Amino acid sequence: MYPERIVCLAAEIPEILYRLGALDRVVGISAYTTRPAEALLLPKVSGFKHGSTKRILQDQPDIAILTSGVQKELAAELSKQGVTTVHLNPHRLEDMFHTILLIGNLIGKSDEAMMYVADLRKELDEVRQSAAELPFRPRVYFEEWMDPIIVGTAWVSDLIEIAGGIDVFREKSLAGRRASERVVEADEIVTATPDIVFASWCGKPFISENFLARPGYSEIPAVKDEMVFELDSEILQCGPMLLDSLKNIHGIIRTFVRSTF
């Protein structure tokens, strides 16, 4: 009745299945999977954009779970080979909760999924309440890529706002599902005058020296106050790990606010 052999080509999915008590159904994962530790012992059958359909088919999956437009070619190829695919396309933080409920229904764990979502929402609300008690909200800039400069996707913007910040490019983040729709010019960041800068260069180490060397960046408040931080790349995965990212962002914002108020 329910799938018993699942290939997770979206790196955030194994943790969801683990929390729902179904990690034992996973027969293959993405090489970008980082959690839970128990999942890292499973066969790695793909990268992010690319994967060997021949290798994936060896696992005889009942379903393959993929995410975002980046994996659309891989999803199409698997479908051609007769694999049932679940292709997610998250954009907002709320989509993470929808994904958990969807997967719960898909694998016969709907009650567990609802309880898990309730627990995650409670954690989120605790951060939201703490942020509401801050005396002011600092301006925050998040950089996802450097050439061209790409600002964060909408769920990252949601995290910043919930954590107590003001995302200086929120309108662009909410409107831009594709990375190409979230490109900004270097001088726009100077004009935005962020108090705090976060960066996670999509799997590539953030080179702060390159960021700081851009013309005019020495005048940005966040640079003057040494409030430029690299965040773990897990913030770019729309899964439960975002709660850890949220708490980290909130901790930095709260420390900044308390030090300046």
Secondary structure as a PSIPRED ss2 file (coil, helix, strand):
# PSIPRED VFORMAT (PSIPRED V4.0)

   1 M C   1.000  0.000  0.000
   2 Y C   1.000  0.000  0.000
   3 P C   1.000  0.000  0.000
   4 E C   1.000  0.000  0.000
   5 R C   1.000  0.000  0.000
   6 I E   0.000  0.000  1.000
   7 V E   0.000  0.000  1.000
   8 C E   0.000  0.000  1.000
   9 L C   1.000  0.000  0.000
  10 A C   1.000  0.000  0.000
  11 A C   1.000  0.000  0.000
  12 E C   1.000  0.000  0.000
  13 I H   0.000  1.000  0.000
  14 P H   0.000  1.000  0.000
  15 E H   0.000  1.000  0.000
  16 I H   0.000  1.000  0.000
  17 L H   0.000  1.000  0.000
  18 Y H   0.000  1.000  0.000
  19 R H   0.000  1.000  0.000
  20 L C   1.000  0.000  0.000
  21 G C   1.000  0.000  0.000
  22 A C   1.000  0.000  0.000
  23 L H   0.000  1.000  0.000
  24 D H   0.000  1.000  0.000
  25 R H   0.000  1.000  0.000
  26 V E   0.000  0.000  1.000
  27 V E   0.000  0.000  1.000
  28 G E   0.000  0.000  1.000
  29 I E   0.000  0.000  1.000
  30 S E   0.000  0.000  1.000
  31 A C   1.000  0.000  0.000
  32 Y C   1.000  0.000  0.000
  33 T C   1.000  0.000  0.000
  34 T C   1.000  0.000  0.000
  35 R C   1.000  0.000  0.000
  36 P C   1.000  0.000  0.000
  37 A H   0.000  1.000  0.000
  38 E H   0.000  1.000  0.000
  39 A H   0.000  1.000  0.000
  40 L H   0.000  1.000  0.000
  41 L H   0.000  1.000  0.000
  42 L C   1.000  0.000  0.000
  43 P C   1.000  0.000  0.000
  44 K E   0.000  0.000  1.000
  45 V E   0.000  0.000  1.000
  46 S E   0.000  0.000  1.000
  47 G C   1.000  0.000  0.000
  48 F C   1.000  0.000  0.000
  49 K C   1.000  0.000  0.000
  50 H C   1.000  0.000  0.000
  51 G E   0.000  0.000  1.000
  52 S C   1.000  0.000  0.000
  53 T H   0.000  1.000  0.000
  54 K H   0.000  1.000  0.000
  55 R H   0.000  1.000  0.000
  56 I H   0.000  1.000  0.000
  57 L H   0.000  1.000  0.000
  58 Q H   0.000  1.000  0.000
  59 D C   1.000  0.000  0.000
  60 Q C   1.000  0.000  0.000
  61 P C   1.000  0.000  0.000
  62 D C   1.000  0.000  0.000
  63 I E   0.000  0.000  1.000
  64 A E   0.000  0.000  1.000
  65 I E   0.000  0.000  1.000
  66 L E   0.000  0.000  1.000
  67 T E   0.000  0.000  1.000
  68 S C   1.000  0.000  0.000
  69 G H   0.000  1.000  0.000
  70 V H   0.000  1.000  0.000
  71 Q H   0.000  1.000  0.000
  72 K H   0.000  1.000  0.000
  73 E H   0.000  1.000  0.000
  74 L H   0.000  1.000  0.000
  75 A H   0.000  1.000  0.000
  76 A H   0.000  1.000  0.000
  77 E H   0.000  1.000  0.000
  78 L H   0.000  1.000  0.000
  79 S H   0.000  1.000  0.000
  80 K H   0.000  1.000  0.000
  81 Q C   1.000  0.000  0.000
  82 G C   1.000  0.000  0.000
  83 V C   1.000  0.000  0.000
  84 T E   0.000  0.000  1.000
  85 T E   0.000  0.000  1.000
  86 V E   0.000  0.000  1.000
  87 H E   0.000  0.000  1.000
  88 L E   0.000  0.000  1.000
  89 N C   1.000  0.000  0.000
  90 P C   1.000  0.000  0.000
  91 H C   1.000  0.000  0.000
  92 R C   1.000  0.000  0.000
  93 L H   0.000  1.000  0.000
  94 E H   0.000  1.000  0.000
  95 D H   0.000  1.000  0.000
  96 M H   0.000  1.000  0.000
  97 F H   0.000  1.000  0.000
  98 H H   0.000  1.000  0.000
  99 T H   0.000  1.000  0.000
 100 I H   0.000  1.000  0.000
 101 L H   0.000  1.000  0.000
 102 L H   0.000  1.000  0.000
 103 I H   0.000  1.000  0.000
 104 G H   0.000  1.000  0.000
 105 N H   0.000  1.000  0.000
 106 L H   0.000  1.000  0.000
 107 I H   0.000  1.000  0.000
 108 G C   1.000  0.000  0.000
 109 K C   1.000  0.000  0.000
 110 S H   0.000  1.000  0.000
 111 D H   0.000  1.000  0.000
 112 E H   0.000  1.000  0.000
 113 A H   0.000  1.000  0.000
 114 M H   0.000  1.000  0.000
 115 M H   0.000  1.000  0.000
 116 Y H   0.000  1.000  0.000
 117 V H   0.000  1.000  0.000
 118 A H   0.000  1.000  0.000
 119 D H   0.000  1.000  0.000
 120 L H   0.000  1.000  0.000
 121 R H   0.000  1.000  0.000
 122 K H   0.000  1.000  0.000
 123 E H   0.000  1.000  0.000
 124 L H   0.000  1.000  0.000
 125 D H   0.000  1.000  0.000
 126 E H   0.000  1.000  0.000
 127 V H   0.000  1.000  0.000
 128 R H   0.000  1.000  0.000
 129 Q H   0.000  1.000  0.000
 130 S H   0.000  1.000  0.000
 131 A H   0.000  1.000  0.000
 132 A H   0.000  1.000  0.000
 133 E C   1.000  0.000  0.000
 134 L C   1.000  0.000  0.000
 135 P C   1.000  0.000  0.000
 136 F C   1.000  0.000  0.000
 137 R C   1.000  0.000  0.000
 138 P C   1.000  0.000  0.000
 139 R E   0.000  0.000  1.000
 140 V E   0.000  0.000  1.000
 141 Y E   0.000  0.000  1.000
 142 F E   0.000  0.000  1.000
 143 E E   0.000  0.000  1.000
 144 E E   0.000  0.000  1.000
 145 W E   0.000  0.000  1.000
 146 M E   0.000  0.000  1.000
 147 D C   1.000  0.000  0.000
 148 P C   1.000  0.000  0.000
 149 I E   0.000  0.000  1.000
 150 I E   0.000  0.000  1.000
 151 V E   0.000  0.000  1.000
 152 G C   1.000  0.000  0.000
 153 T C   1.000  0.000  0.000
 154 A H   0.000  1.000  0.000
 155 W H   0.000  1.000  0.000
 156 V H   0.000  1.000  0.000
 157 S H   0.000  1.000  0.000
 158 D H   0.000  1.000  0.000
 159 L H   0.000  1.000  0.000
 160 I H   0.000  1.000  0.000
 161 E H   0.000  1.000  0.000
 162 I H   0.000  1.000  0.000
 163 A C   1.000  0.000  0.000
 164 G C   1.000  0.000  0.000
 165 G C   1.000  0.000  0.000
 166 I E   0.000  0.000  1.000
 167 D E   0.000  0.000  1.000
 168 V C   1.000  0.000  0.000
 169 F C   1.000  0.000  0.000
 170 R H   0.000  1.000  0.000
 171 E H   0.000  1.000  0.000
 172 K H   0.000  1.000  0.000
 173 S H   0.000  1.000  0.000
 174 L H   0.000  1.000  0.000
 175 A H   0.000  1.000  0.000
 176 G C   1.000  0.000  0.000
 177 R C   1.000  0.000  0.000
 178 R C   1.000  0.000  0.000
 179 A H   0.000  1.000  0.000
 180 S H   0.000  1.000  0.000
 181 E H   0.000  1.000  0.000
 182 R H   0.000  1.000  0.000
 183 V E   0.000  0.000  1.000
 184 V C   1.000  0.000  0.000
 185 E C   1.000  0.000  0.000
 186 A H   0.000  1.000  0.000
 187 D H   0.000  1.000  0.000
 188 E H   0.000  1.000  0.000
 189 I H   0.000  1.000  0.000
 190 V H   0.000  1.000  0.000
 191 T H   0.000  1.000  0.000
 192 A H   0.000  1.000  0.000
 193 T C   1.000  0.000  0.000
 194 P C   1.000  0.000  0.000
 195 D C   1.000  0.000  0.000
 196 I E   0.000  0.000  1.000
 197 V E   0.000  0.000  1.000
 198 F E   0.000  0.000  1.000
 199 A E   0.000  0.000  1.000
 200 S C   1.000  0.000  0.000
 201 W E   0.000  0.000  1.000
 202 C C   1.000  0.000  0.000
 203 G C   1.000  0.000  0.000
 204 K E   0.000  0.000  1.000
 205 P C   1.000  0.000  0.000
 206 F C   1.000  0.000  0.000
 207 I C   1.000  0.000  0.000
 208 S H   0.000  1.000  0.000
 209 E H   0.000  1.000  0.000
 210 N H   0.000  1.000  0.000
 211 F H   0.000  1.000  0.000
 212 L H   0.000  1.000  0.000
 213 A C   1.000  0.000  0.000
 214 R C   1.000  0.000  0.000
 215 P C   1.000  0.000  0.000
 216 G C   1.000  0.000  0.000
 217 Y H   0.000  1.000  0.000
 218 S H   0.000  1.000  0.000
 219 E H   0.000  1.000  0.000
 220 I C   1.000  0.000  0.000
 221 P H   0.000  1.000  0.000
 222 A H   0.000  1.000  0.000
 223 V H   0.000  1.000  0.000
 224 K H   0.000  1.000  0.000
 225 D C   1.000  0.000  0.000
 226 E C   1.000  0.000  0.000
 227 M C   1.000  0.000  0.000
 228 V E   0.000  0.000  1.000
 229 F E   0.000  0.000  1.000
 230 E E   0.000  0.000  1.000
 231 L C   1.000  0.000  0.000
 232 D C   1.000  0.000  0.000
 233 S H   0.000  1.000  0.000
 234 E H   0.000  1.000  0.000
 235 I H   0.000  1.000  0.000
 236 L H   0.000  1.000  0.000
 237 Q C   1.000  0.000  0.000
 238 C C   1.000  0.000  0.000
 239 G C   1.000  0.000  0.000
 240 P C   1.000  0.000  0.000
 241 M C   1.000  0.000  0.000
 242 L H   0.000  1.000  0.000
 243 L H   0.000  1.000  0.000
 244 D H   0.000  1.000  0.000
 245 S H   0.000  1.000  0.000
 246 L H   0.000  1.000  0.000
 247 K H   0.000  1.000  0.000
 248 N H   0.000  1.000  0.000
 249 I H   0.000  1.000  0.000
 250 H H   0.000  1.000  0.000
 251 G H   0.000  1.000  0.000
 252 I H   0.000  1.000  0.000
 253 I H   0.000  1.000  0.000
 254 R H   0.000  1.000  0.000
 255 T H   0.000  1.000  0.000
 256 F H   0.000  1.000  0.000
 257 V H   0.000  1.000  0.000
 258 R H   0.000  1.000  0.000
 259 S H   0.000  1.000  0.000
 260 T H   0.000  1.000  0.000
 261 F C   1.000  0.000  0.000
